[in-house]
């Protein structure tokens, strides 16, 4: 699901949609680019509170 989230966040042509469908060609190209850059590849799968798909009640929000 993280790949779809990256695709939904970095897809400017679909930024106006609340939950844009992933563009698999663009997502594959993005992963190819990230994998070919100099340095180590690190895929972080931590908390996803800042992403548009997260449903967090206002009362539970806190600033780290």
CNS distance restraints for C-alpha pairs under 8 A (distance, minus, plus):
assign (resid   1 and name CA) (resid   5 and name CA) 6.46 0.50 0.50
assign (resid   2 and name CA) (resid   6 and name CA) 6.25 0.50 0.50
assign (resid   2 and name CA) (resid  45 and name CA) 7.41 0.50 0.50
assign (resid   3 and name CA) (resid   7 and name CA) 6.17 0.50 0.50
assign (resid   3 and name CA) (resid  27 and name CA) 7.14 0.50 0.50
assign (resid   4 and name CA) (resid   8 and name CA) 6.07 0.50 0.50
assign (resid   4 and name CA) (resid  21 and name CA) 7.99 0.50 0.50
assign (resid   4 and name CA) (resid  22 and name CA) 5.58 0.50 0.50
assign (resid   4 and name CA) (resid  27 and name CA) 7.87 0.50 0.50
assign (resid   5 and name CA) (resid   9 and name CA) 6.11 0.50 0.50
assign (resid   5 and name CA) (resid  22 and name CA) 7.99 0.50 0.50
assign (resid   5 and name CA) (resid  51 and name CA) 7.53 0.50 0.50
assign (resid   5 and name CA) (resid  53 and name CA) 7.95 0.50 0.50
assign (resid   6 and name CA) (resid  10 and name CA) 5.98 0.50 0.50
assign (resid   6 and name CA) (resid  27 and name CA) 7.71 0.50 0.50
assign (resid   7 and name CA) (resid  11 and name CA) 5.91 0.50 0.50
assign (resid   7 and name CA) (resid  22 and name CA) 5.42 0.50 0.50
assign (resid   7 and name CA) (resid  23 and name CA) 6.64 0.50 0.50
assign (resid   7 and name CA) (resid  24 and name CA) 7.90 0.50 0.50
assign (resid   7 and name CA) (resid  26 and name CA) 7.45 0.50 0.50
assign (resid   7 and name CA) (resid  27 and name CA) 5.66 0.50 0.50
assign (resid   8 and name CA) (resid  14 and name CA) 7.51 0.50 0.50
assign (resid   8 and name CA) (resid  15 and name CA) 7.62 0.50 0.50
assign (resid   8 and name CA) (resid  19 and name CA) 7.10 0.50 0.50
assign (resid   8 and name CA) (resid  20 and name CA) 5.71 0.50 0.50
assign (resid   8 and name CA) (resid  21 and name CA) 6.94 0.50 0.50
assign (resid   8 and name CA) (resid  22 and name CA) 5.92 0.50 0.50
assign (resid   9 and name CA) (resid  15 and name CA) 7.36 0.50 0.50
assign (resid   9 and name CA) (resid  51 and name CA) 7.85 0.50 0.50
assign (resid   9 and name CA) (resid  52 and name CA) 7.99 0.50 0.50
assign (resid  11 and name CA) (resid  15 and name CA) 6.26 0.50 0.50
assign (resid  14 and name CA) (resid  20 and name CA) 5.93 0.50 0.50
assign (resid  15 and name CA) (resid  20 and name CA) 7.42 0.50 0.50
assign (resid  18 and name CA) (resid  52 and name CA) 7.56 0.50 0.50
assign (resid  19 and name CA) (resid  52 and name CA) 7.72 0.50 0.50
assign (resid  19 and name CA) (resid  53 and name CA) 7.21 0.50 0.50
assign (resid  22 and name CA) (resid  27 and name CA) 7.56 0.50 0.50
assign (resid  23 and name CA) (resid  27 and name CA) 6.20 0.50 0.50
assign (resid  24 and name CA) (resid  28 and name CA) 6.05 0.50 0.50
assign (resid  25 and name CA) (resid  29 and name CA) 6.25 0.50 0.50
assign (resid  26 and name CA) (resid  30 and name CA) 6.12 0.50 0.50
assign (resid  27 and name CA) (resid  31 and name CA) 6.27 0.50 0.50
assign (resid  28 and name CA) (resid  32 and name CA) 6.11 0.50 0.50
assign (resid  29 and name CA) (resid  33 and name CA) 6.12 0.50 0.50
assign (resid  30 and name CA) (resid  34 and name CA) 6.15 0.50 0.50
assign (resid  31 and name CA) (resid  35 and name CA) 5.93 0.50 0.50
assign (resid  32 and name CA) (resid  36 and name CA) 6.16 0.50 0.50
assign (resid  33 and name CA) (resid  37 and name CA) 6.42 0.50 0.50
assign (resid  34 and name CA) (resid  41 and name CA) 7.40 0.50 0.50
assign (resid  35 and name CA) (resid  41 and name CA) 6.26 0.50 0.50
assign (resid  48 and name CA) (resid  54 and name CA) 6.77 0.50 0.50
assign (resid  49 and name CA) (resid  54 and name CA) 5.68 0.50 0.50
assign (resid  49 and name CA) (resid  56 and name CA) 7.34 0.50 0.50
assign (resid  50 and name CA) (resid  54 and name CA) 7.14 0.50 0.50
assign (resid  56 and name CA) (resid  60 and name CA) 6.70 0.50 0.50
assign (resid  56 and name CA) (resid  61 and name CA) 7.02 0.50 0.50
assign (resid  57 and name CA) (resid  61 and name CA) 6.90 0.50 0.50
